């Protein structure tokens, strides 16, 4: 399993949209790979619907999505019909689902949940989220247990933060929302602040006297 900042491994897999080579499929875009315990399960169905109804938000941020579940393609295609029924505003399903029947990718990427097992006693796939940058490096990794559904508004927020901080000398504070104030990185020298942050910087006084709490409007 790749660590943050490391190159995410390439792979080839079968999906409901045909075979994909991950690097070729991703191209020069951002990518989100997220796994599911199984098809035809209630929490997973709500998650796929949640992502599908937000697909435009991800697409306009140059991000592609691919799901993974340990069932075959025929099962995926049937399950997609249920997802579309659950989300009546959808007319089509907007991203592929990997068929990882032998759990080869789940094992390779550390996706298995040892506490949740299928009827045969085999561990289910946990709810993993990997965000991969255009440079094919792992930018974020989240691991939820099978029993807890993910918040895809939060995952979208994180994607926006990652893309912002990849090119600007800022970090996003706790509970930050797009459009909110950011924080100047500690590595930015005071003499460089006016050039880098033309909207201005506000320094919050702290008892330590250290001027590290530097806020600035979100850079363009």
Secondary structure, DSSP 8 states (H G I E B T S, - for coil): ---TTSB----EEEETTEEEEHHHHHTTSEEEEEEES-TT-HHHHHHHHHHHHTHHHHHTTTEEEEEEESS-HHHHHHHHHHHHHHSTT-SS--SEEEE-TT-HHHHHTT-EEEEEE-TTS-EEE-EEEEEE-TTSBEEEEEEE-TTS---HHHHHHHHHHHHHHHHSSEE--TT--TTS-EEE-TTS-GGGHHHH-TT--EE---TT-----EEE----
